[in-house]
C-alpha cells in the first residue's frame, strides 16, 4: 500500500457509521418533506429522537422506519416508547435499521420489546479523491450522461420506471416514488443517453461530505452497454468536485449490486439489520 493509499484509508468505525447513517437519514428526510409538500394529505412526517430519524412516508413505504438508532445517543425504553407511538399512531409497522456499531445494549433492548430481525443490508463505502483519477472511466463513448433540468423530472421518472418494467404490478408506485425523488430538495438526478435517447437513471444525495448513490435503473434495450458504469463515474466525479470524500451505497448481501460495487472500489463498512416489532 502506497503513501497516498494510506492517507486515504478510512476505517470502518463509529465515526464512519455516523456519517453514513446520517447521510441516508438526511436524504430520506428530504424525501419525506417533499412528499408532504406535494401531497399534504399523505401525513408524511419525520421526527428526531436521541439522534435517530424516524420517517413516516405511508404505512407501506420502505422509507417508513428509523435510521441511525443507537448511534448518536442512548436508547432506553423511554425513547422506544416515543418511537413506537410515532408509527402506531399512523397505522404503520415499527421498523428500525440498526448498525452493528450502535450501542451494544440495543439488540437486547429490542429483543426484550418483542422485535425480530427481518432483513440484512450491506452498507458499502469508498473514499473519493478530489481529482477523481481513480474513478470508473466510461466504457462506451456513445453513452452520454447529464443532470436533468427542473422541467425534466417526469422524463427521469418515466425512464426509471421503465427500468423496472419486469415488475409491472408496481409501475405506478415506482413512478410516484421516482417523481418525488427527482423533486426532492438537494436531489441531483442523472440521465444516461444512447443515441440521444434516455436509457438509464441514477440518483444521489449529499450530506456533510458523503454522497449516497441510489436510483439506478436501466431500460431493457439499454442494458449491458455501459450506461450504469457511466452513471457511476459521473456521479462520483460530480460529488468529489463538490467536496465529498466518501461515497456510499446499500445492497443486499451477496447480490449482483454488491459485487458490481466491490469491482469499483467499494467495500463493506458493516452489515445492517432491520428489526420489526412483532
C-alpha positions as CSV (number, residue, x, y, z in Angstrom):
1,X,0.0,0.0,0.0
2,X,1.5,3.3,-1.1
3,X,1.7,6.5,0.9
4,X,-1.2,8.1,-0.9
5,X,-3.4,5.0,-0.3
6,X,-2.5,5.0,3.4
7,X,-3.6,8.7,3.7
8,X,-6.9,8.0,2.1
9,X,-7.7,4.8,4.0
10,X,-10.9,5.2,6.0
11,X,-11.6,2.8,8.9
12,X,-15.0,1.3,9.4
13,X,-15.6,2.7,12.9
14,X,-18.3,4.6,14.8
15,X,-17.4,7.9,13.2
16,X,-17.8,6.4,9.7
17,X,-21.1,4.7,10.7
18,X,-22.5,8.0,12.0
19,X,-21.6,9.8,8.8
20,X,-23.1,7.1,6.6
21,X,-26.3,6.7,8.6
22,X,-26.8,10.4,8.9
23,X,-26.5,10.9,5.2
24,X,-29.1,8.2,4.4
25,X,-31.4,9.7,7.1
26,X,-30.9,13.2,5.8
27,X,-31.7,12.1,2.2
28,X,-34.8,10.3,3.3
29,X,-35.9,13.2,5.5
30,X,-35.8,15.4,2.3
31,X,-37.9,12.8,0.5
32,X,-40.5,12.8,3.3
33,X,-40.6,16.6,3.3
34,X,-41.1,16.6,-0.5
35,X,-43.9,14.1,-0.2
36,X,-45.6,16.3,2.5
37,X,-45.2,19.3,0.2
38,X,-46.6,17.6,-2.9
39,X,-49.3,15.6,-1.1
40,X,-50.2,17.2,2.3
41,X,-53.0,14.6,2.8
42,X,-50.3,11.8,3.0
43,X,-49.4,12.8,6.5
44,X,-45.7,12.3,5.7
45,X,-43.6,13.5,8.5
46,X,-40.3,12.7,10.3
47,X,-39.0,13.3,13.8
48,X,-35.7,13.0,15.6
49,X,-35.4,11.0,18.8
50,X,-32.0,10.7,20.5
51,X,-30.3,11.3,17.2
52,X,-32.3,8.7,15.3
53,X,-34.5,9.9,12.4
54,X,-38.0,8.3,12.4
55,X,-39.7,8.6,9.0
56,X,-43.4,8.2,8.1
57,X,-44.0,8.1,4.3
58,X,-47.1,5.9,4.3
59,X,-47.8,2.6,6.0
60,X,-46.4,0.6,3.1
61,X,-43.4,2.7,2.2
62,X,-39.9,1.3,2.5
63,X,-38.8,4.6,4.0
64,X,-41.2,4.3,6.9
65,X,-38.7,3.3,9.6
66,X,-35.9,4.7,11.7
67,X,-32.3,5.4,10.7
68,X,-29.3,5.8,13.0
69,X,-30.9,4.2,16.1
70,X,-28.4,4.0,18.9
71,X,-25.6,5.7,17.1
72,X,-26.0,9.2,18.4
73,X,-27.4,8.8,21.8
74,X,-28.5,6.3,24.5
75,X,-31.7,4.4,23.7
76,X,-33.9,3.4,26.6
77,X,-37.5,2.2,27.0
78,X,-38.5,5.9,27.1
79,X,-37.1,6.6,23.6
80,X,-38.5,3.4,22.3
81,X,-42.0,4.3,23.6
82,X,-41.8,7.6,21.8
83,X,-40.7,6.0,18.5
84,X,-43.2,3.2,18.7
85,X,-46.1,5.6,19.4
86,X,-45.0,7.7,16.3
87,X,-45.5,4.7,14.0
88,X,-48.5,3.2,15.7
89,X,-50.5,6.5,15.7
90,X,-50.1,6.4,11.9
91,X,-51.1,2.8,11.4
92,X,-47.6,1.8,10.3
93,X,-45.4,-1.1,11.2
94,X,-42.5,-0.3,13.6
95,X,-39.1,-0.8,11.8
96,X,-35.6,0.1,12.8
97,X,-32.4,-0.3,10.7
98,X,-29.6,-0.9,13.1
99,X,-25.8,-0.7,12.5
100,X,-23.6,-3.2,14.5
101,X,-21.7,-0.1,15.6
102,X,-24.7,1.2,17.5
103,X,-25.0,0.9,21.3
104,X,-24.1,-2.6,22.4
105,X,-27.2,-2.9,24.6
106,X,-29.6,-2.1,21.8
107,X,-30.1,-5.7,20.5
108,X,-31.1,-6.9,24.0
109,X,-33.5,-4.0,24.4
110,X,-35.1,-4.8,21.0
111,X,-35.4,-8.5,21.8
112,X,-37.0,-7.6,25.2
113,X,-39.6,-5.5,23.5
114,X,-40.6,-8.2,21.0
115,X,-38.7,-7.2,17.9
116,X,-37.4,-9.7,15.4
117,X,-34.7,-9.3,12.7
118,X,-36.2,-9.4,9.2
119,X,-33.6,-8.2,6.8
120,X,-29.9,-7.7,6.2
121,X,-28.3,-4.9,4.2
122,X,-24.6,-4.4,3.2
123,X,-23.7,-0.8,3.8
124,X,-20.8,0.0,1.4
125,X,-18.4,2.9,1.0
126,X,-15.3,4.0,-0.8
127,X,-13.1,7.1,-0.5
128,X,-13.2,9.9,-3.1
129,X,-10.2,11.9,-4.2
130,X,-10.8,15.5,-5.3
131,X,-9.0,14.8,-8.7
132,X,-11.1,11.8,-9.4
133,X,-8.2,10.0,-11.1
134,X,-9.2,6.6,-9.6
135,X,-12.9,6.7,-10.5
136,X,-14.5,4.4,-13.2
137,X,-13.9,5.6,-16.7
138,X,-16.7,5.3,-19.3
139,X,-16.6,2.1,-21.2
140,X,-18.8,3.2,-24.1
141,X,-18.1,6.6,-25.7
142,X,-21.6,6.5,-27.3
143,X,-23.2,6.9,-23.8
144,X,-23.6,10.5,-22.6
145,X,-24.6,11.4,-19.0
146,X,-26.1,14.7,-17.8
147,X,-28.0,16.1,-14.8
148,X,-31.7,16.6,-15.7
149,X,-33.2,20.1,-15.6
150,X,-36.1,21.3,-13.5
151,X,-38.5,20.6,-16.4
152,X,-37.3,17.0,-16.9
153,X,-38.4,15.3,-13.6
154,X,-41.2,13.5,-15.4
155,X,-38.8,12.3,-18.1
156,X,-36.4,11.0,-15.5
157,X,-39.2,9.3,-13.6
158,X,-40.6,7.6,-16.7
159,X,-37.1,6.3,-17.6
160,X,-36.5,5.0,-14.1
161,X,-39.9,3.3,-14.1
162,X,-39.2,1.6,-17.5
163,X,-36.0,0.2,-16.0
164,X,-38.2,-1.8,-13.6
165,X,-40.6,-3.0,-16.3
166,X,-40.4,-6.6,-15.2
167,X,-42.3,-5.5,-12.0
168,X,-45.3,-4.1,-13.9
169,X,-47.6,-4.5,-11.0
170,X,-45.6,-1.9,-9.1
171,X,-45.2,0.5,-12.0
172,X,-47.5,3.2,-10.5
173,X,-45.7,3.1,-7.2
174,X,-42.3,3.1,-8.7
175,X,-43.2,6.1,-10.9
176,X,-44.6,8.0,-8.0
177,X,-41.5,7.4,-5.9
178,X,-39.3,8.4,-8.8
179,X,-41.1,11.7,-9.3
180,X,-40.8,12.6,-5.6
181,X,-37.2,11.5,-5.6
182,X,-36.4,13.8,-8.6
183,X,-38.2,16.7,-6.9
184,X,-36.5,16.2,-3.6
185,X,-34.7,19.2,-2.2
186,X,-31.0,18.6,-2.7
187,X,-31.6,16.0,-5.4
188,X,-29.3,15.6,-8.4
189,X,-30.9,13.3,-10.9
190,X,-28.6,11.9,-13.7
191,X,-29.8,10.6,-17.1
192,X,-27.7,8.4,-19.4
193,X,-28.5,8.7,-23.1
194,X,-27.6,6.5,-26.0
195,X,-28.0,8.0,-29.5
196,X,-29.9,10.9,-27.9
197,X,-32.5,8.5,-26.2
198,X,-32.7,8.1,-22.4
199,X,-31.7,4.6,-21.4
200,X,-30.7,4.8,-17.7
201,X,-31.1,6.8,-14.5
202,X,-29.1,7.4,-11.3
203,X,-29.8,9.5,-8.3
204,X,-27.8,10.8,-5.4
205,X,-27.9,12.7,-2.1
206,X,-25.1,14.6,-0.4
207,X,-24.6,15.5,3.2
208,X,-21.5,16.8,5.0
209,X,-19.0,15.2,2.7
210,X,-20.8,11.9,2.0
211,X,-22.7,11.1,-1.2
212,X,-25.4,8.4,-1.2
213,X,-25.9,6.7,-4.6
214,X,-29.3,5.4,-5.4
215,X,-32.0,5.4,-8.1
216,X,-30.1,3.1,-10.5
217,X,-32.3,1.9,-13.3
218,X,-31.8,0.9,-17.0
219,X,-34.4,0.3,-19.6
220,X,-34.4,-3.3,-21.1
221,X,-33.0,-2.3,-24.5
222,X,-30.2,-0.2,-22.9
223,X,-28.7,-2.9,-20.7
224,X,-25.2,-4.3,-20.9
225,X,-23.9,-1.3,-22.8
226,X,-22.1,0.6,-20.0
227,X,-24.8,3.0,-19.0
228,X,-24.6,2.3,-15.3
229,X,-20.8,2.4,-15.3
230,X,-21.0,5.8,-17.0
231,X,-23.6,7.0,-14.4
232,X,-21.4,5.7,-11.5
233,X,-18.3,7.6,-12.7
234,X,-20.3,10.8,-13.5
235,X,-22.0,10.9,-10.1
236,X,-18.8,10.2,-8.2
237,X,-16.9,12.9,-10.1
238,X,-19.8,15.3,-9.5
239,X,-19.8,14.6,-5.8
240,X,-16.0,14.8,-5.5
241,X,-15.9,18.2,-7.2
242,X,-18.3,19.4,-4.5
243,X,-16.2,18.3,-1.6
244,X,-17.4,14.8,-0.9
245,X,-14.7,12.5,0.4
246,X,-16.8,9.3,0.8
247,X,-19.3,7.6,-1.4
248,X,-21.8,5.1,0.0
249,X,-24.4,2.7,-1.4
250,X,-26.5,-0.1,0.1
251,X,-27.1,-3.6,-1.3
252,X,-28.5,-6.9,-0.5
253,X,-25.7,-9.1,0.8
254,X,-24.1,-11.3,-1.9
255,X,-26.2,-9.6,-4.6
256,X,-25.1,-8.6,-8.1
257,X,-25.3,-5.0,-7.0
258,X,-22.8,-5.7,-4.2
259,X,-20.4,-7.4,-6.4
260,X,-20.5,-4.6,-9.0
261,X,-19.9,-2.1,-6.3
262,X,-16.9,-4.0,-5.0
263,X,-15.4,-4.2,-8.5
264,X,-15.4,-0.4,-8.5
265,X,-13.7,0.2,-5.2
266,X,-16.5,-0.1,-2.7
267,X,-16.0,-2.2,0.4
268,X,-18.4,-3.3,3.1
269,X,-18.5,-1.0,6.1
270,X,-20.9,-3.2,8.0
271,X,-24.0,-5.4,7.6
272,X,-27.1,-3.6,8.9
273,X,-30.1,-5.5,10.4
274,X,-33.7,-4.4,10.1
275,X,-35.8,-5.1,13.2
276,X,-39.6,-5.3,13.1
277,X,-41.9,-5.2,16.1
278,X,-43.9,-8.4,16.1
